[in-house]
């Protein structure tokens, strides 16, 4: 079988509504090993499967992060959260990545810091398997609900607590783009009635895990900032908000008072 031409791949992707058809075509062609595989990958993308699931990876903070089908795709806007964490992390930082998904945040922060003591956790077995590949020897990945699987020896030692919690209100999940709504786990998107149910569980226990001066960082929407800040303050942490207009990102930072 002859391989589909680059032009035909672009045409098929454009017909399916892919806005960046040329860029996506280059990535898919480079990832395909055979003509049959290329045709199958183009068909999967045209059917609506996220590009990252089709090619098996996402670019995040300059890293190529493995993303298996059914695993939450790290968003480029979340690179802002990682940059904030890197600027605040002390030397030889102890880092925990909760709701880690593919492990992108923890892996990227470890790479940015040139190493750290990294621990990551997620409740989804598929995400944990993916994260273990991405984190590799740079840290430890645990399967379980939020803090539950973490070693108790981390309590009071965590310098940076990344929590990429779901924050879409349950009633708005159906309004998300089909790529997310149909192909990513609902648990990675649905934050409950007001979108902050999981966040409140994180902030409720964060103080016990953070070292003095340690930071909790999470992403939220601009309209959720007041309630998110209240959750941080209710957990006994000081709160501040960082924003990036360029990446449309809003990050709340909670600090454990010494």
Order of alpha helices (4+ residues) and beta strands (2+ residues): alpha-alpha-alpha-alpha-beta-beta-alpha-beta-alpha-beta-alpha-beta-beta-alpha-alpha-beta-alpha-beta-beta
